[in-house]
Amino acid sequence: MINVLVLRGADETNRAWAAYRQARAEAGLPKVGTDHFAYAALVYVGDTHEEGVEIGSKLLWFLNTSLKSAPQFARFLPGTVPPQFAPEVYRSANGHKPSASGAKNNRALIGISTEEAMERGILFAGSPDTVYEQIMDFYGKVGGFDNLVMVGHSGFMTHVEAEQGIKRFAREVLPRLKEVAPISAL
């Protein structure tokens, strides 16, 4: 099983993965390496840093629309609430207590600036070099992960922009990420 965190930033990712490791230890399970962890972020690679940030900022549309206009989706992600509480979470205005931190984080992401999203590790945007540096900085802050789930198209980004950003990522960032050695046990 791979533990995937979606748009949570370094602090929440560290808390979640520490809790996962602690639960494994308490259950008598062996320690795990970075192969058990994945992170999902908004990613755009431009020819220049400025272009990457400008076009990458369009990815924030996802946060400003889906989290605002579909609150049940934001509170009802699989695995965030025990199944027995699902009906109450779906019907309630504020969500059930087990999902409170997730709902609070989702509300905090609505209207986030491009700069803040990049600082928190929710958006990796810029040139191939700066995107690689942002990912590696985040990687270091959270103790590593073997899988990056990339959201590379959203909102008013054109098909051409998305295609170019994804292809640049594949050509100029991904090969460097593949060279990062996995950490076998933490």
Short mmCIF file of the C-alpha atoms (twelve columns), coordinates in Angstrom:
data_MODEL
# 
_entry.id   MODEL 
# 
loop_
_atom_site.group_PDB 
_atom_site.id 
_atom_site.type_symbol 
_atom_site.label_atom_id 
_atom_site.label_alt_id 
_atom_site.label_comp_id 
_atom_site.label_asym_id 
_atom_site.label_seq_id 
_atom_site.Cartn_x 
_atom_site.Cartn_y 
_atom_site.Cartn_z 
_atom_site.pdbx_PDB_model_num 
ATOM 1   C CA . MET A 1   0.000   0.000  0.000   1 
ATOM 2   C CA . ILE A 2   1.271   3.473  -0.875  1 
ATOM 3   C CA . ASN A 3   0.379   6.355  1.444   1 
ATOM 4   C CA . VAL A 4   -0.486  9.328  -0.807  1 
ATOM 5   C CA . LEU A 5   -0.913  12.870 0.491   1 
ATOM 6   C CA . VAL A 6   -2.716  15.314 -1.795  1 
ATOM 7   C CA . LEU A 7   -1.913  19.034 -1.711  1 
ATOM 8   C CA . ARG A 8   -1.081  19.064 1.997   1 
ATOM 9   C CA . GLY A 9   2.226   20.882 2.194   1 
ATOM 10  C CA . ALA A 10  5.257   19.827 4.208   1 
ATOM 11  C CA . ASP A 11  3.889   20.251 7.749   1 
ATOM 12  C CA . GLU A 12  0.742   18.194 7.247   1 
ATOM 13  C CA . THR A 13  2.596   15.621 5.165   1 
ATOM 14  C CA . ASN A 14  5.158   15.169 7.934   1 
ATOM 15  C CA . ARG A 15  2.391   14.776 10.546  1 
ATOM 16  C CA . ALA A 16  0.499   12.238 8.462   1 
ATOM 17  C CA . TRP A 17  3.523   10.164 7.544   1 
ATOM 18  C CA . ALA A 18  4.827   10.229 11.142  1 
ATOM 19  C CA . ALA A 19  1.438   8.936  12.328  1 
ATOM 20  C CA . TYR A 20  1.578   6.191  9.690   1 
ATOM 21  C CA . ARG A 21  5.061   5.135  10.782  1 
ATOM 22  C CA . GLN A 22  4.025   5.209  14.445  1 
ATOM 23  C CA . ALA A 23  0.927   3.105  13.753  1 
ATOM 24  C CA . ARG A 24  3.079   0.547  11.936  1 
ATOM 25  C CA . ALA A 25  5.507   0.418  14.862  1 
ATOM 26  C CA . GLU A 26  2.671   0.026  17.379  1 
ATOM 27  C CA . ALA A 27  1.229   -2.797 15.265  1 
ATOM 28  C CA . GLY A 28  4.621   -4.537 15.225  1 
ATOM 29  C CA . LEU A 29  5.039   -4.070 11.486  1 
ATOM 30  C CA . PRO A 30  8.464   -3.468 9.938   1 
ATOM 31  C CA . LYS A 31  9.700   0.030  9.159   1 
ATOM 32  C CA . VAL A 32  9.047   1.233  5.627   1 
ATOM 33  C CA . GLY A 33  11.059  3.160  3.094   1 
ATOM 34  C CA . THR A 34  10.166  5.909  0.695   1 
ATOM 35  C CA . ASP A 35  8.519   3.333  -1.585  1 
ATOM 36  C CA . HIS A 36  5.489   3.508  0.737   1 
ATOM 37  C CA . PHE A 37  4.984   7.239  0.199   1 
ATOM 38  C CA . ALA A 38  3.665   9.446  -2.602  1 
ATOM 39  C CA . TYR A 39  2.802   13.112 -2.832  1 
ATOM 40  C CA . ALA A 40  0.354   14.805 -5.193  1 
ATOM 41  C CA . ALA A 41  0.964   18.410 -6.204  1 
ATOM 42  C CA . LEU A 42  0.105   20.894 -8.907  1 
ATOM 43  C CA . VAL A 43  3.083   21.009 -11.311 1 
ATOM 44  C CA . TYR A 44  3.954   23.183 -14.285 1 
ATOM 45  C CA . VAL A 45  7.293   23.438 -16.089 1 
ATOM 46  C CA . GLY A 46  7.831   26.427 -18.367 1 
ATOM 47  C CA . ASP A 47  10.774  27.365 -20.567 1 
ATOM 48  C CA . THR A 48  11.636  30.061 -18.025 1 
ATOM 49  C CA . HIS A 49  10.871  30.410 -14.346 1 
ATOM 50  C CA . GLU A 50  8.565   33.359 -15.020 1 
ATOM 51  C CA . GLU A 51  6.616   31.503 -17.708 1 
ATOM 52  C CA . GLY A 52  6.293   28.431 -15.498 1 
ATOM 53  C CA . VAL A 53  4.936   30.451 -12.586 1 
ATOM 54  C CA . GLU A 54  2.566   32.473 -14.791 1 
ATOM 55  C CA . ILE A 55  1.029   29.455 -16.495 1 
ATOM 56  C CA . GLY A 56  1.354   27.228 -13.423 1 
ATOM 57  C CA . SER A 57  -0.735  29.691 -11.421 1 
ATOM 58  C CA . LYS A 58  -3.683  28.653 -13.609 1 
ATOM 59  C CA . LEU A 59  -3.585  25.282 -11.831 1 
ATOM 60  C CA . LEU A 60  -4.835  27.009 -8.667  1 
ATOM 61  C CA . TRP A 61  -8.249  27.192 -10.367 1 
ATOM 62  C CA . PHE A 62  -8.775  23.653 -9.075  1 
ATOM 63  C CA . LEU A 63  -8.498  24.837 -5.482  1 
ATOM 64  C CA . ASN A 64  -10.715 27.859 -5.994  1 
ATOM 65  C CA . THR A 65  -13.539 26.005 -7.697  1 
ATOM 66  C CA . SER A 66  -13.684 22.329 -6.778  1 
ATOM 67  C CA . LEU A 67  -13.012 22.869 -3.073  1 
ATOM 68  C CA . LYS A 68  -15.446 25.795 -2.898  1 
ATOM 69  C CA . SER A 69  -18.251 24.510 -5.099  1 
ATOM 70  C CA . ALA A 70  -18.096 20.857 -4.106  1 
ATOM 71  C CA . PRO A 71  -17.674 20.829 -0.319  1 
ATOM 72  C CA . GLN A 72  -18.810 17.227 -0.007  1 
ATOM 73  C CA . PHE A 73  -16.033 16.158 -2.374  1 
ATOM 74  C CA . ALA A 74  -13.492 18.068 -0.315  1 
ATOM 75  C CA . ARG A 75  -14.712 16.459 2.930   1 
ATOM 76  C CA . PHE A 76  -15.514 13.016 1.577   1 
ATOM 77  C CA . LEU A 77  -12.261 11.816 0.037   1 
ATOM 78  C CA . PRO A 78  -11.783 8.063  0.421   1 
ATOM 79  C CA . GLY A 79  -9.962  7.185  3.617   1 
ATOM 80  C CA . THR A 80  -10.608 10.474 5.417   1 
ATOM 81  C CA . VAL A 81  -13.667 9.320  7.332   1 
ATOM 82  C CA . PRO A 82  -14.560 5.925  8.820   1 
ATOM 83  C CA . PRO A 83  -17.394 4.414  6.735   1 
ATOM 84  C CA . GLN A 84  -19.881 4.473  9.625   1 
ATOM 85  C CA . PHE A 85  -19.637 8.305  9.733   1 
ATOM 86  C CA . ALA A 86  -19.995 8.849  5.976   1 
ATOM 87  C CA . PRO A 87  -23.757 9.600  5.946   1 
ATOM 88  C CA . GLU A 88  -23.400 12.261 8.647   1 
ATOM 89  C CA . VAL A 89  -20.412 13.883 6.921   1 
ATOM 90  C CA . TYR A 90  -22.244 13.997 3.625   1 
ATOM 91  C CA . ARG A 91  -25.331 15.631 5.163   1 
ATOM 92  C CA . SER A 92  -23.686 17.999 7.650   1 
ATOM 93  C CA . ALA A 93  -22.699 21.579 6.942   1 
ATOM 94  C CA . ASN A 94  -19.482 21.478 8.945   1 
ATOM 95  C CA . GLY A 95  -18.444 17.864 8.535   1 
ATOM 96  C CA . HIS A 96  -18.050 15.234 11.227  1 
ATOM 97  C CA . LYS A 97  -15.193 15.525 13.685  1 
ATOM 98  C CA . PRO A 98  -13.037 12.850 12.023  1 
ATOM 99  C CA . SER A 99  -12.802 14.991 8.878   1 
ATOM 100 C CA . ALA A 100 -12.472 18.385 10.567  1 
ATOM 101 C CA . SER A 101 -8.754  18.845 9.902   1 
ATOM 102 C CA . GLY A 102 -9.140  17.838 6.256   1 
ATOM 103 C CA . ALA A 103 -12.069 20.218 5.754   1 
ATOM 104 C CA . LYS A 104 -10.165 22.999 7.531   1 
ATOM 105 C CA . ASN A 105 -7.149  22.469 5.256   1 
ATOM 106 C CA . ASN A 106 -9.356  22.490 2.168   1 
ATOM 107 C CA . ARG A 107 -10.952 25.799 3.210   1 
ATOM 108 C CA . ALA A 108 -7.470  27.244 3.828   1 
ATOM 109 C CA . LEU A 109 -6.457  26.404 0.254   1 
ATOM 110 C CA . ILE A 110 -9.287  28.408 -1.330  1 
ATOM 111 C CA . GLY A 111 -7.838  31.675 -2.591  1 
ATOM 112 C CA . ILE A 112 -4.224  30.732 -1.828  1 
ATOM 113 C CA . SER A 113 -1.731  32.886 -3.724  1 
ATOM 114 C CA . THR A 114 0.694   31.430 -6.231  1 
ATOM 115 C CA . GLU A 115 3.634   32.362 -4.010  1 
ATOM 116 C CA . GLU A 116 2.109   30.762 -0.897  1 
ATOM 117 C CA . ALA A 117 1.171   27.603 -2.812  1 
ATOM 118 C CA . MET A 118 4.777   27.328 -4.000  1 
ATOM 119 C CA . GLU A 119 6.193   27.997 -0.511  1 
ATOM 120 C CA . ARG A 120 3.964   25.296 0.997   1 
ATOM 121 C CA . GLY A 121 4.802   22.695 -1.654  1 
ATOM 122 C CA . ILE A 122 1.307   22.577 -3.112  1 
ATOM 123 C CA . LEU A 123 2.447   24.038 -6.438  1 
ATOM 124 C CA . PHE A 124 5.801   23.318 -8.080  1 
ATOM 125 C CA . ALA A 125 6.142   25.813 -10.924 1 
ATOM 126 C CA . GLY A 126 8.922   27.476 -12.870 1 
ATOM 127 C CA . SER A 127 11.731  26.445 -15.198 1 
ATOM 128 C CA . PRO A 128 12.977  22.841 -15.295 1 
ATOM 129 C CA . ASP A 129 15.747  23.745 -12.847 1 
ATOM 130 C CA . THR A 130 13.555  25.606 -10.371 1 
ATOM 131 C CA . VAL A 131 10.829  22.940 -10.434 1 
ATOM 132 C CA . TYR A 132 13.439  20.257 -9.756  1 
ATOM 133 C CA . GLU A 133 14.834  22.361 -6.880  1 
ATOM 134 C CA . GLN A 134 11.340  22.903 -5.422  1 
ATOM 135 C CA . ILE A 135 10.551  19.184 -5.541  1 
ATOM 136 C CA . MET A 136 13.887  18.245 -3.981  1 
ATOM 137 C CA . ASP A 137 13.457  20.871 -1.254  1 
ATOM 138 C CA . PHE A 138 10.024  19.439 -0.445  1 
ATOM 139 C CA . TYR A 139 11.449  15.911 -0.637  1 
ATOM 140 C CA . GLY A 140 14.020  16.832 2.000   1 
ATOM 141 C CA . LYS A 141 11.455  18.466 4.269   1 
ATOM 142 C CA . VAL A 142 9.186   15.406 4.328   1 
ATOM 143 C CA . GLY A 143 11.829  12.675 4.472   1 
ATOM 144 C CA . GLY A 144 11.403  11.469 0.904   1 
ATOM 145 C CA . PHE A 145 8.823   9.742  -1.275  1 
ATOM 146 C CA . ASP A 146 9.153   7.518  -4.321  1 
ATOM 147 C CA . ASN A 147 6.086   8.668  -6.235  1 
ATOM 148 C CA . LEU A 148 4.998   12.112 -7.373  1 
ATOM 149 C CA . VAL A 149 1.410   12.380 -8.541  1 
ATOM 150 C CA . MET A 150 1.382   15.357 -10.861 1 
ATOM 151 C CA . VAL A 151 -1.661  17.516 -11.550 1 
ATOM 152 C CA . GLY A 152 -0.602  19.209 -14.770 1 
ATOM 153 C CA . HIS A 153 -3.851  20.553 -16.232 1 
ATOM 154 C CA . SER A 154 -6.698  22.491 -14.700 1 
ATOM 155 C CA . GLY A 155 -9.145  25.289 -15.322 1 
ATOM 156 C CA . PHE A 156 -8.260  27.871 -17.920 1 
ATOM 157 C CA . MET A 157 -4.959  26.298 -18.888 1 
ATOM 158 C CA . THR A 158 -5.069  25.494 -22.581 1 
ATOM 159 C CA . HIS A 159 -4.454  22.017 -23.917 1 
ATOM 160 C CA . VAL A 160 -1.242  23.250 -25.564 1 
ATOM 161 C CA . GLU A 161 0.016   24.782 -22.294 1 
ATOM 162 C CA . ALA A 162 -0.719  21.582 -20.377 1 
ATOM 163 C CA . GLU A 163 0.903   19.407 -23.020 1 
ATOM 164 C CA . GLN A 164 4.033   21.578 -23.153 1 
ATOM 165 C CA . GLY A 165 4.377   21.636 -19.355 1 
ATOM 166 C CA . ILE A 166 3.953   17.881 -19.022 1 
ATOM 167 C CA . LYS A 167 6.390   17.171 -21.856 1 
ATOM 168 C CA . ARG A 168 8.992   19.553 -20.370 1 
ATOM 169 C CA . PHE A 169 8.570   17.812 -17.030 1 
ATOM 170 C CA . ALA A 170 9.071   14.404 -18.678 1 
ATOM 171 C CA . ARG A 171 12.142  15.544 -20.652 1 
ATOM 172 C CA . GLU A 172 13.891  17.840 -18.223 1 
ATOM 173 C CA . VAL A 173 12.799  17.101 -14.642 1 
ATOM 174 C CA . LEU A 174 11.790  13.438 -14.457 1 
ATOM 175 C CA . PRO A 175 15.181  12.019 -15.528 1 
ATOM 176 C CA . ARG A 176 16.835  13.863 -12.626 1 
ATOM 177 C CA . LEU A 177 14.188  12.660 -10.169 1 
ATOM 178 C CA . LYS A 178 14.787  9.067  -11.277 1 
ATOM 179 C CA . GLU A 179 18.391  9.438  -10.091 1 
ATOM 180 C CA . VAL A 180 17.297  10.086 -6.494  1 
ATOM 181 C CA . ALA A 181 18.077  6.960  -4.504  1 
ATOM 182 C CA . PRO A 182 15.144  5.542  -2.522  1 
ATOM 183 C CA . ILE A 183 15.514  5.362  1.242   1 
ATOM 184 C CA . SER A 184 15.001  1.741  2.255   1 
ATOM 185 C CA . ALA A 185 13.782  2.036  5.875   1 
ATOM 186 C CA . LEU A 186 12.965  5.028  8.040   1 
# 
